[in-house]
Amino acid sequence: MSEPREFLTKDLVGVMFINGNCVRYDIVINYMAIENYYSKNTNGWEIYKSFQRASCHDPEKYQKKFITLIDSFEKRGNLTKQYPLGVYWGEEEPKRIRDGSHRFASILYFKYDTVFCNIWGCLISRRLCGENRLRRRSFSGIEREILLNKALQILEEWK
């Protein structure tokens, strides 16, 4: 595998949206969990755990692992050089973040201007996490609106 490539964070924020719609609410959920960890909101972990539970994951286990990751980003800086994101960056298909939603949320929260990525040449099938997926996972209209507002805030911050 080749060396990871460095991208501007703002360019990857843009691929969280297709035709103006957020398609990576999982990253937004992770971002809100980090905010909750630092007492910037009161509902981030609740939404995070609900999402993990709906994904058939153990929410307590994932929260514990995520806290370790958050602490590592805070203490050691941008870890994506050692642990790059996986992205599809092809010419014909839309660009996609394929692996690393927790790391990317950490990049956004700590405001690192660049992110390191391994480039995958083919689009590996993975469901996007848009509004329909949130509905299927029984997220309420209020929760979806909170997530949409946070997604738009992130987009605005990284323009």
N, C-alpha and C positions, 0 to 999 in steps of 0.2 A: 504494500500500500504506500502511496506517495505521502509526502509531508503534508500536514494540515495547512490549509490556506487561510489567510486572515481576511475577514470581511468587515465592513462597517456595520455596526449593530443596527443602525437605522435602515440599512438595506434589507436586513432580515425581518425587522418589524413590519416592513411593507408586505412581506409574503404571508403574514398572518391574516391578510385580508384578500378576498377575491371579489371583484366587482363591488367593492365597498362594504362587503359583509365579512365579519370576523369568522374565520374558519379554524381558529386555534384557541378556543376558549379554555382548553386545558392549560395553556401557558398563562392566561389571565387568572385562572383559578390558583395556579401555583404562585403567581405574583401577589395575589391577595393574601395567601397564606403567609408569605414572607412579611407583608405589611402587618399582619396580625401578630407575628412573632415579635416584631419591633413596636407593638402597641399603636400602630397607625390606623387600625380598624378593629372591630370586635367580632366580625363574622367570617374572616378568611379561613380559619381552621375548620369551622363548621361546614362551610361550602366545600373545602378540600376533602374532608372526610366523607361527606355525602357523595362526592364524585368518585372517590376511591372505592367506596362501598358498592356503588352502582357498577363499577368496573370489576367487581368480584375480587378486590384486593383487600387485605387487612389494613384498615385505615390507621390503626395505631402503629403498626410496623412501618408503614410508608411515612407517617409523620415523623417518627424517630429518625429514619434514614434521611429524610429531607432536612431536618434540623441539623444533622451532622454536616450535610452539604452546605447549608446556609452559613454555618459557623466557619467552615473551611473557606468559603468565598470571602467572608469578612476578614479572616485572619491571614489568608495566604494570597488573596487577590484573584485575578482572573485565571481560573483553573482550566479554561478550555484549550490552552496550548498542550497541556498534558492529557486532557480528557475532552477532545474536540466533539462538537456537535456533528451529527450525520445529516448532510443535506443533499437533496437532489438539485442539481443546478444545470439541467439540460436546456437545449435550445427550443425544442418543440413543445414540451409540457411546461406548465407553470412551475416555478421554483418552489421547493417545499422543505421545511425543517422535518426531518424524518426521525431523528433520535436526539433527545436532550432537552425536553420541555422544562424539566426542573432546572437544569443548568442555564438555559436561556432566560428563564424567569429571574434567576439570580443575576445574570448579566444586566438585565433591565433594571432590577432594583438597585444594584450598586453602581449603575450608570457607567459601565465600561464601554468605551467608544468602539471597541473592536471585539470580534469573536473569532475563534479559530474553528474551522470546520473540515471534516473529511468530505470530499465530494464523491457522491455516488452517481454513477452514470446512467442508471435506469431508475425509473419511478417504481419503487416497491409499493405494492398496494397497502395502504393504511387509511382507515377511515379518518376523515377530517373531523374536527370537533366544532361544528357549527351549531346554530340554534336548534336545528332538528334533533341533533344528538342530545342536547340538553333537555329538550322536551321528552324524548324517549326515556331519559333517566329521571323523569319526574321532577325536574327543577321547576319551581313555581314561576309565574310571570314576574313577580317582584325580584326573585333571584336572577332571572335572565336579564332583567333591566339593570340590575346592579352590575352584572358582568359586562353588559354592553357598554355602560357608562365608563367602566374601568378600561375596557378595550379601547374606546375612543380617546380616553385620557392618555393612555400609553402611546397611541398613534400620534396624538398631538405633541406630546413631549419629545418624540423622536423624529419629527419632520425635519 
